[in-house]
């Protein structure tokens, strides 16, 4: 007989049925730590047309930048501005600088290295988070990560999106699943570098079996974190064209919540969940689904779904 959802059965010492990033940061740093997003990268292999690649079908001209208008500001000014905003809003004391937009390891190797090192001199900055792709991890950058990680926190967020090669072709990612697995292994070979994998749910042909396999694979690879996104349509992207032709339909919130629950149920509870779903940074550019505009409700809905169905992260995982 299934145990009542009101009875605490999940293996966490907090109220959530998954392992949130905030809890991981508390364990690592013994205090609350917040990310400061900055925009310094200007392109990626897709937009450069490397090996004939095209822009990813979901990506708009801002390349996932949280504050696209900041790209014209100096790196130091970006940090100062958002550090003070976050400090006042959350009473925060320590920060990680998040190199978010585009691909922050693509070309300009020495320039990126200098930027990584320079932000560590900023007040109350204790580490860096670098957003990049599986096919953009040259040896020099890996050595830089390893060196910085000897004294500061280093996290690399990899835009994997899917481990299904047909779905990667649909997304026009320009890399395959083997490349993603190899990249994760390279990073995990650096013992003190944190590795977070970005995934997209709601892709054509996606099945529960695939979601389970992905969770098991990431558990076996012992990644440190996952960041989940729903595939959504932004104005002016190739996906917008497919949507207008009736060739793509994004999933609604309840269907997405079910996909997240299937994935989390088979994911090791030692892997931190950075985010449960995407939030459209620029509402005017969002085409569909409308719920992606909402900041709080989707995550709350997913958490309520987990409770209602008595699911928690790792419930059906083969190992921890």
Buried (B, 14 or more C-beta within 10 A) or exposed (E): EEEEBEEEEBEBEEEBBBBBBBBBBBEBBEEEBBBBBBBBBBBBBBBBEBEEBEBBBBBBEBBBBBBBEBBEBEBEEBBBBBBEEBBEEEEBEBBBBBBBBBBBBBBBBEEBBEBBBBBBEBEEBBBBBBBBBBBBBEEEBBEBBBBBBEEBBBBBBBBBBBBBEEBBEBBBBBBBBEBBBBBBEBBBEBEEBBBBBBBBBBBBEBEEEBBBBBBBBBBEBEBBBBBBBBBBBBEEBBBBEBBEEEEBEBBBBEEBBBBBBBBBBBBBBBBBBBBBBBBBBEEEBBBBBBBBBBEEEBBEBBBEBBBEBBBBBBBBBEEE
